[in-house]
Amino acid sequence: MHLLRPGAKWEISNNVFTRWDDPRPCPSIEEVYWVIDKIKEFEDSIPTIYTDEQLKEMGIKQKEIEDAIA
């Protein structure tokens, strides 16, 4: 959200803005997902090399996230 409306106060639930406290217009959920996709494209374009330990930590964190969502 910071990239679309820096400093805006907002809350979102189930893809719907439940709070928008900013004089600028609230972005659409499509705009939000567009920015997310652009961020992912940028991140994927960087040739990051992780250590085995970092990969292990990320795997554990990913598992914790998956367990929390389930």
SULRA-V574323 format. One record per residue. N is the residue number from 0. PHI is phi as a letter, one per 20 degrees, with the letter a starting at -180 (999 if undefined). OMEGA is omega in degrees with one decimal (* if undefined). D_FIRST is the distance of its C-alpha to the first C-alpha in whole Angstrom. Layout:
[[N PHI OMEGA D_FIRST] [N PHI OMEGA D_FIRST]]
This chain:
[[0 999 -178.0 0] [1 g 179.4 4] [2 f -179.9 5] [3 e -176.6 5] [4 c -178.3 6] [5 g 176.4 7] [6 n -179.0 9] [7 f 174.0 8] [8 e -173.8 9] [9 b 172.1 9] [10 b -179.3 10] [11 c 178.3 11] [12 b 179.4 14] [13 l 178.4 16] [14 m 178.6 13] [15 c 175.8 13] [16 f 179.1 11] [17 e 176.0 14] [18 b 174.1 13] [19 b -177.0 11] [20 d -178.6 13] [21 a -179.1 12] [22 f 178.3 15] [23 f -179.5 13] [24 f 177.7 13] [25 f 178.1 10] [26 f 175.4 9] [27 f 177.7 11] [28 f 176.6 10] [29 f 177.1 12] [30 f 179.4 10] [31 f 180.0 7] [32 f 176.2 10] [33 f 178.8 11] [34 f 177.6 8] [35 g 178.4 9] [36 f 178.6 13] [37 f 177.9 13] [38 f 179.0 12] [39 f 177.9 14] [40 g 179.4 17] [41 f 179.8 16] [42 f -179.6 17] [43 f -178.7 20] [44 e -178.8 21] [45 e -177.8 22] [46 f -178.5 25] [47 f 176.0 25] [48 d 179.4 28] [49 e 172.9 28] [50 f 177.3 31] [51 g 179.5 32] [52 f 178.1 31] [53 f 178.0 28] [54 f 178.2 28] [55 f 179.0 30] [56 f -179.9 27] [57 f 177.6 24] [58 f 178.5 27] [59 f 180.0 27] [60 f 178.6 24] [61 f 178.1 23] [62 f 178.6 26] [63 f 178.2 25] [64 f -179.9 22] [65 f 178.7 24] [66 f -179.3 26] [67 f -179.1 24] [68 f -176.0 23] [69 f * 26]]
